[in-house]
Amino acid sequence: VSRPHVRRSRSLATRASTSDATPTTTTTKHRQSLTFRDARTGVDVCLVGTMHYNPASIELASTTVANLAKNDTLAALVLETCPTRWAKTVSFQPKGSPMRLLLDNEFQAAVDSCVDDDTKIVLGDQSIEDLGESAKAQVKSTVADFVNPLNGGWTRLWSDCRATYVREVIGIGETKPDECLRFSDLATDVKLVSSMPLSLFRYPLAWAIKSPKTILPLFFAIYGLAILPGLVPVGEIDQVTNTYVASGPENFVSILFFTLDILEVVFLSRLLLKALLETRNDILARSIRDACGLSADSSQSGSGQKNKTRKTVVAILGAAHLNGVQARLLKGGDGVALDGWEISGQKATVTTPTGDLLVK
């Protein structure tokens, strides 16, 4: 799949606000969606937080897009996917196929809800190829810090994870808890929670079917660890104290599992927060802001007068990404220097519901 770049038609650094009034940072929340105005461009943004493959999230994503499309106020649709993953998804489970029914998802449902075949579909996530390299880099740096506690390695691990957690998970929640996504917004949604078993079935199934080279080694590793305790010689009862004395291999397995528990917490915490959240949130936020910039430009008519119909950029994201992405988009008003995440890396691929690639 080719990856054309989206060229900014005007510099974000010098773009004047497209809002009719001073942009507000107030966020409107509906179920797992957050609607607010992008600080840089003044364009309305709706972030839809989802539990992947969950029917409740599929319904929320599709109705959000359909309602805006019906009123001709949908500016663009940003998806938390990349060209490689999207091409595999649409070819493996096209609309109306049995596989689509089995693995129905919020991304395809949202695209199907677009009324206009010319709607801009932004594949706004980090490429799966770059994600692998990012994960390897985080593992490497985590190993370096973990084996150097006397040189500040453990301190860096703690401070890094803590700061990233506050930024990516809490977001603006410390100052405006009612304007970000909270755990209660997920836990109190009866339809979302009741559909969780289906989501937990579909997610690993889709992974296993589409990426067997990744899932099979992981499955066998987990299976091997699960049966390992039953393969070692058992201990015996001490006749004098009448207590159980573990065998040498049993002690070794106990130490091994304890060590793995520690490593699991350390490595997965940093990998999740840095590679899977922080880096990708930078890219997702930039893709959304670029889509806002394109919408702001297109709102100008040929005579130079603004189109008075406000349009909204909708982004369908995993719920874990919402607060971090929102925090970025609420910063950077007119005249404010660009942050690094706004200008670094490749731009997102833009396509349409019919699969036509758009190069801007």
N, C-alpha and C positions, 0 to 999 in steps of 0.2 A: 504494500500500500504506500503510495507516495505521500509525502508530508510537506505540502506547500506551506509557506510561511504567510501569516496574516500581517500585512504592512499597516502600520498605524497611519491613518490619513492625515492626522494632525498630532503634534507632540502633546502627550499628556501633561508635560510640564508647563505648557503655555495655554492649554485649552481653557476657555472661559466656561463658567458653570452653565449647563443647559437648562437648569431649573428655572421656573418662572418666579420663584422666590428664593430666599436664602435657604440652602439645603438644610434639612433637619436630620438629626441623628436618632429620632424616635423610631423604634422598631415595633411593628405590629406582628403579633404572634397568633397563628392559627394551627392548632394541633402541633405537628412537627415542622412547621414552616415559619420562616422569619422574613418579613418584608420591610425594607428600609430604602433609603436613598444613598447611592454610592457617593462618597464624599468628594471624589476627584471630578466626576463628570455630572453629578446631579441626576443621573438616570435611576429610575426605580429598579430595585433588585428583589427577587423573591428566591430565597434559598429553601429548598424542600429537602428536609432530612429524612432519610429512609433506612429501613432495615431491609437489606437486599433480599429480593425474591419474596417479600412478605406481601400478601394480598392487600393488606391495609395501606401499605406504602405505595403499592401499584395504583390503588384507587386514588390516593391523595395526589400523586404525581400526575396522573392522567386528567383528573378533574381540574387541577390547577392550570395546566396547559390548555385544556379544552375551553375553559371559561374565558381565558385571556384571548385565545385564538378566535373564538366566536365574536368577541367584541373588537377584534382587530387591534388589540393592544399588546400583542406578543412581539417583542423586539427580536429576541433570539432565545435559543434553548441550549444551555451548556450542560454537558453530560460528564460525569465522573468516569471517563473511559478514554482510551487512546486509540489511534487508528488501527493498530494491530489487533487489539481486543475487540473493537467494534466490528471490524471486517470478519473476524472469526464468529462473532455472535450472530450477525445478520445472515451469514452464509450457512451456519450450522442449524439455526432455528428461525427460518423465515416465517413471516406472518401466515397463520393458518395451518402450520405444520404440527404434527404430533409432538415434536420436540419443543416447539414454542409453548404448547399447552403445558407440557411437563415442567419447563423451566421459564415460565412467564416471569417477566421482570419489569421494574419501574422504568428503565431506560427505553426499551422498545415501546412500552405502553405510552410513555410521554411523547415519543416521536410519532406514534400512530394518532395521537390526539391533535397534532398540528393540522389545521384546516388548509393552510396554504402550502403547496409543494415547494415554494421558494423560501420558506422559513429557514433562517440560518441555524444550522445544528453545529455547535462548537464542541469538538472532542477535546475537552479541556484538561485532561489529566496527564500526569507524567507518563511517558511511554514505558511499556513493560520492560523494554530492554534497559532503559536508564534506571528503572526502579531496582532491577537486579544489581546493577553496579552501585547504586546508592546504598542498598542493604549490605553489600560486601564491605563497603567503606566504613559503615557504622559498626559492623562486627569487628573489623580490624582495629578501629580506634577504641572500642570497648575492651578488647583483649589487652591492648597496650595500657589502658588505664587500670584494668583489673589486676594485672600482674605487677603494678608499680604503686602500691599503697603508700610507701614512704616518700614518693616523689609527688604526692598530691593526686594520684590517680583516682583513689576512692572519693576524695573530696570533689573532684571534677565530675565523677559519675553522679553523685548525689545532687550537686548544684545544677548540673546540666539537665537532669531529669526533672528536678523540681521547677526550674524556670520554664522549661518546655511545657510541662503539665499546666502551669498557670496560664501560659499564652494560648496553647492549643485546645485545652479541654475546658478551662474556666472562661477564657475570653474576657468579655466585659462583665462577666457574672459577679465580680467582686463589687462593682459600683452600681450595676444595673441588672440585678438578678432576674427581674421580670421581663427583660428584653433579650434574653438569650435562651438557648435550649437547655432545659434542665432534665435530670433523670426522671423527675415526676411526670414530665410531658410524655415520656415513653411508657413508664410503668402504669400510668392511670388510663391509658388508651386501651380499652377492653378488646377492641377488634385487633389491634396490633399485637397485644400480648397473647391472645387466644390463637392467633395465626403463627406464632413463633415456631411451633414444631414443624410446620411446613417450610418455613424459611430455613430452619436448621437442617432439614432434609435436602432442600434444593441446592443450598450453597455448596456443601462438599460434593454433592453429586455433579453439579456443573463443573466444579474444579477437576474432579476425577475424569469426567468425560472429555473435557476440552484440553486438559494439561496432564495426561497420565504420567508423563516423564517426571513431573514434579510431585504428584500426589502419591504415586506408588512407593518410591523410596521412603517418604515420610510415613506412610502407612506401615511398611515393614519395620521401620525403626521403632515406632510406637508399639507394634505387636511384639517385637523382640524384647523390649523392656518389660512388657506386661507379663510375658511368660518366664522371664529370667528367674524370678524367685523360686518357681517350681522346679527349676532344673538343677539347683545346687543341692548338695548333701545337707540333710537336716541335722540339727544338734541332738542332744540327749538330756535326759533328766539326771541330775547329780543325785546319787543315792544317799549322800550324807546330808546335803542341805535341802533335798527334794525340790530343787529349782531347775528351770530349764537353762541349759548352757548352749548357746548358739555355736554352730560350727564356724571354722575359719572362713569358708566361702560365704556363709550367711552374713557374717560381720562385714565382709568385703562388699557384698551387695547393698547392705544397709548404708555403708559409708558412700558408696557410689550414688545411691538414690538421694542421699542428703546433699551431696555435692551438686548433683544435677538440679535439685530444687533451688539451690542458691543461684547457680548459673542461669537457670530458666528465668528467675525474677530479674536478675541484672541485665541479661542480654535481651530478653523480650521487651522489658520496659524501655530500654534505650532504642531498640529497633523500632518498636511501635511508635514511640513519641517523636523520634527524629526522622527516620526514613519513611515511615508509613503515614505520619501526620504532618510534621513541620515542613519537610521538603515538598510534599505534595500539596499542602495548603498554600504554599507560596505560588505554585504553578496554577492551581485552581483559581486562586484569587486574581492572578494576573490575567488568566483567560476570561474571567467574568468581567474584569475592568476593561479589557480590550474590547469585549462585546459591547459594553456600555459606551465606549468611545465611538464605535461604529454606529451605534444607535443615535448618539448625540449628533454625529455628523449628518446622518440621513434625515434627521428631523428638520434640517434646513431645506426649505423649498428653493426652487430655481430663482425666485426673486429675492432670496435672502431672508424671508420671513420664516419664523419658526412654525413648525406644525404643532398646533395647540394640543393635539391628542397625545397624552403621556403614554409611553409604552414601557413595558417591563421586561427585563432580562431574567429569565427563570433558569435556575441551576438545580439539577437533580444530583444530590450528593448523599453519601453515607452519613448518617446522623453524627458520627464522631467528627466529621470535618466542619460542621456548621459553625461552631463558636469561633474557631480559629480563623476561618475564612471571613466571617462577619467582622471580627475585630480588625482585620486588615482593610476591608472595604469601607469601614467607618472612619478611617484615617486618610489623610492626604488631600486636604481641600485645595482649592485654587491657589496657586503661588507657592505651595509647600513643595520642598525638594522631593524628588522621586526616591522611594525606597528601593533597595537592591532587588527585591522580589518583583518590582514592576518592570524592570528593564533587562534582567538577565535571562539567558536561556532561549530556546526556540519558542516561537509562537504556536498557538494551537491550530490544528487543522479544522477548516470550516467546510461543512458539507450541507446537504439538504435531505429532507425526508425520502427523496427518490434516489439518493446516493450520488448526486452530482457534486463534484468538488468545486468549491468557490475559492478563487485566489484574489485577495484584495491588495 
